[in-house]
Every structure is written in structure tokens, then in C-alpha cells.
Amino acid sequence: MATSLCCRAFVSSAPSQLVGAFSSLSFSSYLTTGCAHSLPFVRLLRSDFCTRKPDKTVRAGNMEANSNTVPSIVVYVTVPNREAGRKLAGSIVKEKLAACVNILPGVESVYEWEGKINTDPEELLIIKTRQSLLPALTEHVKANHEYDVPEVIALPIIGGSPQYLEWLKNSTRD
């Protein structure tokens, strides 16, 4: 199997398994440019959406507004199969580098590596953790992943359930 590139587009064979709005996104601009900045949701993250005052529902979960939470992120990591995903997810949670790791099956990655277009079945790890743990998590993934260049992509959590975000804080190391 070809080694993985850090920026990989994924297309699910079962789109209903993808998280939220990502299931309907088109990755054609990414595939054309090869740049994560061309992904549709990146424009959303940089838009007014992130700078507007949140409504009351989001404000209740805003991490700056709640002293019981910390700035948190969701991290995507692809793995070649279920066994590798379970092993990596278990070690991440055991080391308290994340509160929770979801393993999403049925991901098909299309990417260019060493001048060749590859298509591989993979599983997607969706990792919820503190923003401050990203460097340690990245090093852990690199040290325990079979790919030469594993995907580690972090997205900010801008709000959510205060109880869940507090649990995330309490389930991870400082």
C-alpha cells in the first residue's frame, strides 16, 4: 500500500456516515489545486460566521464564556484499517491526549503520492481534545502510525454542550 500524504481528500462510500455538513461538500476544488485552503468549509471558517456574536444557544457552550472548559479541537486522522484505528485510538485515549475518538468506517481516500493518483480504503478517526494537546497528539500519531506522513488535521470547536466540553477538559491531561 502506498504511504499516506498529510493532506488527503476523502470520499465516503456511505455519505451518511460523514459528520454534519461535511457529507455534502464537494472536494473538486481541493483535487484540482491540491490545497486545503480551497476546501469549501475553510471559507466558512474564515467568514463572518466565526466573527459574529453567537446566539444564546451557542453562547452557552462558548468556551471563553465557560470557565469549566478549555479551547478544544476536533482532529482528523486517517488509518488503513479497523485494527490500526482501534490500536491508535486506544493509545491516544489511554495517554489522555483526547477525551474521545470516533472510528468512521468506509472512507475512500483519493490522493496523489509520488506522482501517482492512488485510491485506498481507509477509516477516519475523529478525535476530540484540547487545543493545547495538538503538538503532543501529532507527535504520538507520527510515532505510532504506519504511514510515513500521517494525516493530522485540526479544526476548532467554537461551542457546544457545556457539559460535554467540561467532560472533554476533565478527561484529558493538562
C-alpha positions in Angstrom: 0.0 0.0 0.0 1.3 3.5 -0.8 2.2 5.7 2.1 -0.2 8.4 3.1 0.2 12.1 2.4 -0.8 14.6 5.1 -3.4 16.4 3.0 -5.8 13.8 1.6 -9.3 14.2 0.2 -11.8 11.6 1.3 -15.0 10.5 -0.3 -17.1 8.1 1.7 -18.7 5.1 0.1 -21.5 5.8 2.6 -22.0 9.6 2.7 -24.5 9.3 5.6 -21.6 8.3 7.8 -19.8 11.6 7.4 -20.2 14.3 10.0 -22.8 17.0 9.6 -22.3 19.4 6.7 -19.1 17.7 5.5 -21.1 15.0 3.9 -22.4 17.3 1.2 -19.2 19.2 0.5 -17.5 19.0 -2.9 -13.8 18.3 -2.8 -13.4 19.1 -6.5 -11.6 22.4 -5.9 -9.2 20.6 -3.5 -8.5 17.8 -6.0 -7.8 20.5 -8.7 -5.5 22.7 -6.6 -4.2 20.1 -4.0 -4.6 22.8 -1.4 -6.6 22.6 1.8 -7.4 26.3 1.6 -9.6 25.5 -1.4 -11.9 23.3 0.6 -15.4 24.9 0.9 -15.5 24.7 4.7 -12.3 26.7 5.0 -14.0 29.7 3.5 -16.8 29.2 6.1 -14.3 29.1 9.0 -12.8 32.4 7.8 -16.1 34.1 7.1 -18.4 36.4 9.2 -19.8 33.2 10.7 -16.9 32.9 13.1 -16.7 36.6 14.0 -20.4 37.2 14.6 -21.7 37.2 18.1 -23.1 33.8 18.8 -26.8 33.4 19.6 -27.9 32.4 23.1 -27.7 28.7 22.3 -24.1 28.8 21.1 -23.1 31.3 23.7 -24.0 28.8 26.5 -21.4 26.5 25.0 -18.8 29.1 24.0 -15.5 28.1 25.6 -14.4 31.6 26.5 -17.7 32.1 28.3 -17.4 29.0 30.5 -14.5 28.7 33.0 -15.1 25.0 33.2 -13.9 24.4 29.6 -10.8 24.9 27.6 -10.2 25.8 23.9 -10.8 22.5 22.2 -10.4 21.0 18.7 -11.5 18.1 16.5 -8.6 16.3 14.8 -8.9 14.1 11.7 -6.5 11.2 11.3 -6.9 8.5 8.6 -5.8 4.9 9.2 -5.5 2.0 6.8 -7.9 -0.4 8.6 -10.1 -1.0 11.7 -7.3 -2.8 13.6 -4.8 0.1 13.2 -7.6 2.6 14.1 -8.5 0.8 17.3 -4.9 0.5 18.3 -4.1 4.1 17.7 -7.4 5.4 19.2 -6.8 3.3 22.3 -3.3 4.6 22.8 -4.5 8.2 22.3 -7.2 7.9 25.0 -5.0 5.9 27.4 -2.4 8.7 27.2 -5.1 11.2 27.9 -4.3 13.0 24.6 -8.0 13.0 23.8 -11.3 12.5 25.6 -12.9 10.5 22.7 -12.0 9.0 19.4 -14.7 8.0 16.9 -13.7 5.5 14.2 -15.6 6.1 11.0 -15.5 3.2 8.6 -16.0 3.2 4.8 -13.8 6.1 3.9 -12.2 6.0 0.5 -9.2 8.3 0.0 -8.1 9.7 -3.4 -4.7 11.4 -3.3 -1.5 12.0 -5.3 1.6 10.4 -3.9 5.0 10.2 -5.6 3.4 11.4 -8.9 0.7 8.7 -8.9 -3.0 9.0 -8.2 -4.0 6.5 -5.6 -7.3 5.3 -4.2 -7.3 3.4 -0.9 -10.0 2.3 1.6 -9.4 3.8 5.0 -11.0 4.5 8.3 -11.3 8.1 9.7 -10.5 8.8 13.3 -12.4 11.9 14.7 -10.5 12.9 17.8 -11.8 15.4 20.4 -9.2 17.0 22.5 -7.8 20.2 24.0 -6.1 22.7 21.6 -3.1 22.7 23.8 -2.5 19.0 23.3 -2.2 19.2 19.5 1.6 19.1 19.4 1.8 16.1 21.7 -1.1 14.4 19.8 0.6 15.0 16.5 3.9 13.5 17.8 2.0 10.5 19.2 0.3 9.9 15.9 3.6 10.2 14.0 5.3 7.8 16.3 2.5 5.2 16.3 1.2 5.3 12.7 2.3 3.1 9.9 2.2 5.9 7.2 5.3 7.9 6.5 3.3 11.1 6.6 0.1 10.6 8.5 -2.8 13.0 8.2 -3.3 15.2 11.3 -5.8 18.0 10.6 -7.2 20.1 13.4 -10.5 22.1 13.3 -11.6 24.4 16.2 -14.6 23.7 18.3 -16.3 27.1 18.6 -19.0 26.0 21.0 -21.2 23.1 22.1 -22.7 21.5 25.1 -21.1 22.9 28.2 -21.3 19.6 30.0 -19.6 17.8 27.1 -16.9 20.4 26.8 -16.3 20.2 30.6 -16.1 16.4 30.3 -13.6 16.8 27.4 -11.4 19.0 29.7 -11.6 16.7 32.6 -10.8 13.6 30.5 -7.6 15.0 29.1 -4.3 15.8 30.6 -3.2 19.4 31.2 
